[in-house]
Amino acid sequence: MAEGNYSTVTEFVLIGLTEKPGLQLPLFFLFLGIYVVTVLGNLGMVMLILFSPHLHTPMYFFLSNLSLVDLCQSSVIMPKMLENFVMVKSVISYAECMAQFYLFDVFAVSECHMLAAMAYDRYVAICNPLLYNVTMSYNVCSCMVVAVYSVGLICATGETVCLLRLLFCKAEDINHYFCDLLPLLEQSCSSTFINEVLALSFSSFNIIVPGLTILSSYTFIMATILRIRSTEGRSKAFSTCSSHILAVAVFFGSLTFMYLQPSSVSSMDQGKVSSVFYTIVVPMMNPLIYSLRNKDVKVAFYKIVRRRQFMGNEELG
């Protein structure tokens, strides 16, 4: 049938996590609380690293960028999700939907590669400590971060351009809480073959390449740690990696489940739950994991608090 015979969709209705009225209000307050913690935690981490000179190291440089990515990704998704819990119909225009998908894709892909960059940083720190300052110089770290964001922009641009060529003419309802690729492809009445091939290619690249980088880095790290004779030395070396390992496991586990499986109606409902982890839970957990388990971050926080108290006392005096 010719495309001219279709009435194109100009807006979508986001179904959200659940359509049960009794759950809408409790979920609104739950996710509002999560969003507040996410914003305060990630913004606080960025500001803490920025204003604490002793945290101006490659590890915290990557961590500040990870917090920035988490903050932006959450802010792209959460406001519309919260609206879905209190509105009868959460309507999003075609342009807003495409913009939301593009920005989400940029930050999701960037997070994959930022975690890989952080794993490489830990590998150099533990396996080649004498060459650490040279290998992870400011210029090298800056180039790595630029490369991370560039990959995110390239992948998101490619997928969004291919998405814009599709004609959406089926039911307006999107079985998700944001404009993600798979539920959008379900709504298209054009051929989605190119989009599916591109999505599988990009998803495979953005999961497998960082995954292999992280796996190989930690293989060498574990081999080095096991060669350390003192128990205290092994414990100290492992503690520098444990937070990153936890963040990686949750993020890549949920991402793999969502994007490297066949698309179907049943898997779409499961995928909504899975995507909650990497779009909402992980951005909230990352600053908590890295702050609660990190002595340097705690010391920096206490120093800033004492500095503000001292300045406040001086003003009162």
N, C-alpha and C positions, 0 to 999 in steps of 0.2 A: 504494500500500500504506500502511496506517495506521502512524503512527510507533510505536504500541504493539507492533507485531509485530517491532520491531528490538531487538537486545540492544546497548545503548549502550556505548561505549568509555569506560573510566575511567582508562586510562593509554595512553601511546604509547611506541613504541620508535624512537629516533633512529638512522637508518642511518649518519649521519656522512659524512665526505668520501669514504671508500673502504671496501670490504669485503674488501680483500686483506690477509691476515694478515701478510705480509712487510713491509708498509708501516706497520703500526700503531705499532710501537715507535719507528721513526725519526721519524714524524710527531708522536708524543707529545712527544719531546724538542725537536723543531723549534718546535712551537707553545707548549710550556712556556717556551722561551727567549724567544719573541716576547711572550708574556704578561708575563714578568718585566720585559723592556725597556719594554713599554707602561706597566706600573704605575709603575716607577721614573721613567720619562721624564715622564709626565703629572703624577704626584704631585710630582715634583721641580720641574716648571715652575710648578705652582700655589703651592708653598711659596716658591720663589724670587721670584716676583712679589709674593707677600704680604709677604715680609720685606725687600724691596728698595725703599726709598722712591722712588728715581729711576725705577722701573718703574711707578709709580702714575699711569699715563696711560691714555687711552681705548683705545689699541691693545692694550696689555698687559692691560687689564681684560677685553677681549673674548677675548684669547688665553688667559687663565686660565680663563675659562668654557668655551672650546673644549676645553682640556685636561681640565677636570672632566667634560664630556660624553663625551669619548673614554674616560676612565678608567671611568666608570660603564657605558658601552655595552659595553666589553670585559669588565668583570666580570660583566655579565649573561649573556654568551654563553660565554666561554672555559672556566670551570670545568666545565660540562657537556660541552663539546667535548673537553676533556682526558680526562674520565671515559670518553668513548666509545672512546678509543684503547686503554684498558687493561681495559675490561669486555667480557665476552662479549656482553651486551645492555645498552645504555644506556637504561634505562627512566625516563620522566618522567611524573608523574601529570598528570591533566587540569588540576587547579588550578595546579600549577607551570608547566605549558605555557602556560596563559592569562596567568599573571603574567609569565613570561619574554617572551612576545610583547608585552604591554602596555608593559613597561619598555623593551624594545628599540625599540619604535615611538616612545616619548617621546623617547629620546635620538637616534635616527636623524633624526627630523623636526627636532629642535632643532639638530642639527649643520647641516642644510641652511640654516636661517635664520640661524644664528650666522655661517656663512661669508659670507652676504649682508650681514649687519651689519658684518662686518670689511671687506668690499669698500667699503661706503658710507663707513666711517671713513677708508679710504685715499683715497677720492675727495675728501672734504672736506679732508684734510691736504694733498693735492697741488694741487687745483684752487682751493681757497679757504683758503689757509693763514692769512690775517689774521683770518678769522672762526672758525678752528678751535676755539679755547678756548670761544667762546660757543656755537657750533653743537653741539659734542660735550662739553657740560658733564656733570658727574657725574649730575645728575638725568636728563638726556636719555639717557645711556648706560645708566643703571639701568632706565629705562622700556623701552628697546630690548631689554635682556636679559630683563626680565620678559615682554615680548611674545613673545620667542622661545620661552621655556619654556611660555608659555600656549598657543601654537599647537601645540607638541608634545603637551601634555596633552589638548587638545581633539581633535586628530586621533586620538591613541591611544585615548582614551575612546570616541569614536564607532566606530572599527573593532573594538575589543574587545567593546563591547556587542552589535554586530551579529554578531560571531563567537560569542558566548555563546548566541545564539538557535539556532545550528545544532546538529543532531544528528549525532554521529560514530558511525558503525556499520559502517564498512568495515574493511579490514585495519588493524592498529594501527601498522604501519611508516610513519614519516615520512621521505621521501627528502630529508633535510637534516641539518645538524649542530645546528640549533636550531629552535625553534617559530616559523617564519616564516609569513606569511599564505598565500602561494600553495600550498605543500605541505600546509597544514592544510585549505584548501578542496578539495584533491584527495581528502581522506579523508571529506568530508561526504556524507551521503546525503540531506540536505535541499537545497532550492533555494538556490543561492549567488548568484543574480542580483543581489540587493541588495548583497551583500558585494563582488561584482566591480565594480559601478557605483561604489560608495563608494570602493573601493580605487583605481580608475582616476582618480576625481575628486580624491581626496586626493593621490595620487602625482603627478598632473599639476600640481596646485597647488603642491606642495612641491618640485617640480623646476623647473617653468617660472617661477614667480614669483621665487624666489631666483636662478635662472639668468639671468633678464632683468635683475634688479637688479645682479648681478655683471657681466653683459655691458655694460650701459649705463654702469656706474661706470667700467669699464676702457676703454670707448670714449672717455669724457671725459678719463680719466687719460692715455691714449696721446696724445690730441690736445694736452694740456697739455705733456707731456714733449717732444713733437716741436717745440714752440715755444721750448723752452729752448735757448739758443745754445751754451752750453759743453758739451763732451762729458762733463766731470766731473759737471756738474749733472744731465745726462740719466741718466748711469750711477747716480748716487746716488738719484735719484727712482725709477728702475726697480728698483733693488735692494730698496727697501722693499716692493715688490709681488710680486717673483718667487717668494718662498716661498709666499705665499697663492695665486698662480696655479697652482703645481704641486699644492698640496693640493686645490684646487677641481677641477682636471682629473681627478685620480685618483678622487676621491669621486663627483662627478656622472657621470663616464663609466661607472663600474661600476654606480651606482644606476640610471641610465637603462637600461642593458642588462638589468638584472634585472627592473624593474617596468613598463617601457613597451614590453613585447613580449607577443605572445600566449602564453598558458600551454600547455605541452605537456610530455610526458615527456622529450623530448630537450632542450628548452630548460631544463627543471628541472635536469638534470645540468650543463648549461653555467652555469645561474644559480648553482649552488653554488660554482663556481670564481669567478664574478664577485663574489658576495657576500663571498668571503674578502677581497677588496680593501677594501670599505668598512666591513666589520665588524671586521677584524683588522689588515690591513696599514696602512690610513690612520691608525687610532688610534696605532699604533706609530711611523709616519713623522712625524706632525705635530710632536711635541716635538723630534725630531731635526732636521727641516727648519728649524723656527723658532729652534733654539738654535745649530746649526752655521753658519747663514747670518746670524746676528744678533749684531752687535758689542755692543749694550747688554746682551743676555742673558749673553754671555761675561764682560763686565766685572762684572756683578752677581754671577755665580758666583764669580769670582776674589776679589771683595771679601768674600763670605761665608766662603770658604775661609781667607783671610788673617785674618779676624776670629776664626774658631774657633782657628786656630793661635796667634794672639796671646793669646787667653783661656787656651788650654792651657799656654802658656809661663808666663803669670802664676801659674797654679795650681801649676805645678812649682816656680816661684821662691818 
